[in-house]
Amino acid sequence: MPVPAVPFTDERLPNGLRLVISEDHLVPVVAVNLWYDVGSKHEVPGKTGFAHLFEHVMFQGSRHVAKAEHFALIQAAGGTMNGTTWLDRTNYFETVPSHQLELALWLEADRLATLLDALSQENLDNQRAVVQNEKRVSYDNQPYGTWQEKMLAHLYPPEHPYHHPTIGSMEDLEAASLDDVRTFFRTYYAPNNAVLSIVGDVDPTRARAWVAQYFGPIPANPAIPPLVVEPLPLTLGGERRETVEDRVPLPRIFAGYRAPALGDGSLYALEIAAQILAGGKGSRLHRRLVREDRIAQDVALFLLPFASGPSIFMGWATVRPEATIEAVEAGFLGELAGLAAGDVTDDELLRAKALIETDELGSLQRVAERADRLSMYATLLDEPDEANRQLERYLSVTAEDVRAACATVLAEDNRVVLTYVPTPGSTGGDEEAGDDEDGASGGPLGDGTMEAGA
């Protein structure tokens, strides 16, 4: 069966803005997706959380758009929109009826060109408080909510840009000044640091004219500082463990490993491995720990691919009340080690590929997803056509590829184990551990589950 392809054009404006257009007239909607090559990896010590804070600030108005009016105009036009921040990037996106494309482009261009005209101490203080509250609710006071901060800190040394989470620290957020935020915007929010993808029911000639009209006059920043990252070895060089007492309902084991960076072919085999191990009720971990031994409440395993250093392959298992932490850890880590040392059956390989193929084909039906992938691969790998190569690469993975990738990555000397246990006397948090929860990411490469949204 032929693998479906996303046709597109790829060009640059004189000011450096990269424009990707993919025409599809199946339904009268169009997706606008703008990726900026700035994420928490670009932050410096003492100024963490700025990328995410600025994502919030970007919705506070510009010279011609009042506070919250961006949302109101898109919703009144029958569209949807949002923004997200991640270690490697910040993105903003709208999906609108195709006759409203010009509105979406004008809104994005106006805030890129004139956001500082509307930036005030009041807006900064307001959004600082919003982000700090998000950190309290989703991280500090959420059961198991500190796992990402701890996992990143163990897998990456303090001098590495992935050492700290996107949300940043309370102290750094509190210290952020208006001048700090202005400097951050002037440095990274420039057309030559952005990819604009337009996908769907679009007339390319008219779209190019609108982009040239609204984005073309915005000057480039010729002094964007390059990101210099010292390479890390693929393995940690030894196992690292931490026991965390927290207000959690049940104990949970997290295991994380360094994996190759985005663009490495072995990541496809690791995604297949995640499906074999934790992709649904037929997976090895679910079958053994949840259904047969009944010692785990849920299991998960997934890949977090990064572009400027090692990626993370990780997962967790939540311990049932009647089971022991030791039994769950032994079963969880044993299944991972078994895949690295043993065989992958034909049925397991076919099942894993079928799950990924279904997910890929379903995702690519959505114009918003296509736009996001084109922007992602253009930004992180300088190759938007990678969006057309993913499924074929998944389907070409062999059983030996899976075994070899797991043997390299899932080694004891490359492992971080976090063990969350209920604080003595605690009644646990609000999170309910579901009896049938399980999962694996299954692609596409680049989907982040730790990202912060507006």
C-alpha positions, 0 to 999 in steps of 0.5 A: 500500500502506498504511503500517503504524502503531504504535498507542500512548497517551501520558500523564504521571504527576504526577511528570513521567514520560512513559509511552507504551504500545503494545499488541500481542498477536501474541506473548507478549513485552513490551519496556520501554524507558526513555530519559533525556534526558541524554547526553554533550552535557550534560557540562561541560569536565573531566567528559567521559565521565560519561554513559557511566560512569553507564550502567555504574554503573546496573548495579551494584545499588540498595537492593533489588538486588545488584550484577549481580542486575539482569542475573541476574533478567532472564535467569532470567525468560527476557529480555534487557536492556542499556543504551547511551549516546549524545551525545543520550541514555542508554537502558535496555531489557528484553524479557521474557515478558509475564508478567514485565513487573512484574519489569522495571518494578520493577527499573527503578524501584528503581535510579532511586529508590535507586541511590545507596544502593548506590553506593560507591567500590569500585563507582565504581573498578570501573566506571571501570576497565571504561570506561577499558579499553573506551576502550583496546580500542575506541578508542585501540588499535583500527585507525581507532578515533580517527576519531570523536573527530577527526571530532567535533572538526573538525565542532564547535568546542570550546565545542559539546557535540558536540565530544567523544565519548561515551567521554570522556577518560582524564583526566576519567574518572580524576578523577571522584569519588564526589561528582561521580557522585552529583551527576550522578545527582541532576541528570539521573536523575529521572522528569521527565527520562525517557520509559518506553515499554512495547510488546507483549503488555501489559494497559494497565490493569495496566501503568499500575497497576504504573508508578504503584506503582513509579515514582509515589513517585519525586520529580521534580527541578524544577531540571534545568539547561536545555541551552543550545546556540549555533546553528552554521551549516550549513556549516563555511566551508572544507575541513578535512584531517588525516592520521593515522599509525596502526597500521592495516592499510590506508589509509582515507579518511573524509569528513564533512559537517555536515547539518541537525539531527534533525527537518529534512525533508532528512535523509530525502533524505540517507538515500536518497542514502546508499543510492544511493551506498553501499547494497549492491553495486548502489550507485554507490560499490561499483560504481565503486570496489570492482567496476570500478576495484578500488581500494577494499577497502570503502565506507560512507556513513551519517547520524548525526542529532543533536537539538541541533546539526548532524547528520553525513553521513559515510562512508569508503573503505579503499584496496586495497594496490595502489591509491593514496590519491589515486585512492580519494579522488578516486573517493569524493569525485567520486561524492558531488559527482556526485550533488549535480550530476547526476541520480538515475535512477528505478531508483536511487531505487526501489532505495534506497526498497526497501532502506529500506522492507525495513529499516523493516518488518523493524525494526518487527516487533520490539517492542524496536525499536518501544519504542525509537523511541517513546522516542526521538521523545518524548525528542528531538522531543517527538512519539512519533508520529514513529515512524509517519511515517518510512516515508511520508517516505522513500517520498515523497522525489523525485530533486530532493529528493536532488539539492538536499539533496546540493548543500547538504550535500556541498559542498567548504567543508563537508567534513572529510577524515581520511586514515589511513595505516599508521605507518612500519614498522607491521604494522597492527592486528587488523582485517581489511578485508573484500573485499566490505564495504560499507554505508549506514545507511538509517534509521531516523533516530536510529540511532547507529553511534558509541554506547557500550554497557554 
